[in-house]
Amino acid sequence: MPPRWPRKPDRRDPAYRRLDDRMNFATHVAIFAAMNSGLWFVHILKTTAWEWLPWLTGGWATVLLGHLIYIAAIANYSESAAPDTPPKST
């Protein structure tokens, strides 16, 4: 079941930005796991000579680690750091 947001989603809301960044990170992890497990499965099953595969996995894991460091330690979710987007008028 997907998470539910108790109020109207607004990118200026710090809690919403934090949740959005964490959900994007979870998507990034899922794509990394699916792609790499599939590639390694084929590599081992077919005994291919893919010398680039460890580099791809290591590089992608490094980017994933950087993404984690950003959302866990660098990102500023305070009210003052909210993007300056005017509210939509109806």
N, C-alpha and C positions, 0 to 999 in steps of 0.2 A: 504494500500500500504506500503510495507516495506521501511525503510529508505535507501537512496542511498548514497554511499560514493563517493566523487568527484575524488578520486585518487585511485591508487592501495592500497588495505588494507595492512598495515604493523604494526605488534604488537609493533614495536619500536616507532611508532607515538603516542605521548601523547593523542591527540584528539581521535584517534582510540581506545586506551585503555580505555579512559573515557567512550566513547559511548558503547564499548563492555561490560564494567562492569555494566553500567546502563541497558543495554538490558538484561543481565543475571539477574539483580535484578528484572526487570519487569516480566521475566519468572518465577522467584521464587515467586513473589506476585501472579501471575495468577494461578500457581499450588496450592499455599496455599489457595486461595479463592475457587477454584473449589473443591478441596478435602474436605476442612472443611465445605463448604456449603452443599455438598452432604452428608457428615457424619452427620451433625446436622439435615438435613432434614429427613433422615432415623430415626435418634434417636427420633425426636419429633413425626414423623408420626407413627412409630411402638411402641412408648412408651417403648423403650428398656432401659435396666439397664446398660448402659455403663459408669461406674465410671471413666474409663480411658480417656474418650473423652475430658473433660475440661483440663486434664493434657497434652494431645496431642496438643490441640489447643494453650494452654498457652506456652508450650515449643517451639512449632514451631513459634509462634508469637515472642518469645524472640530471637530465632535464626534469624528471619526476621529483627527484630530491630537491632541486631548486624550487619547483612549484610548492612543495611541502614547506620548505623554509620560508618562502614568501608568505603563504597564508598563515603560518604558525607564529612567525616572529617579526616580519617586516610590515605587513599590511596594517594600515591605520584605519580602524573602524569607528573612530569617534565622530560625533556630530559635526565637528568643524571640518572634517575631511570628506564630507559628502560632496558628490559631484554637483556642480552648479547647473542644474537643469530646472528651468521654470516649470511650475505645475501646469498641466494641460487645462485650459479653460473649456467649458462646455457651453 
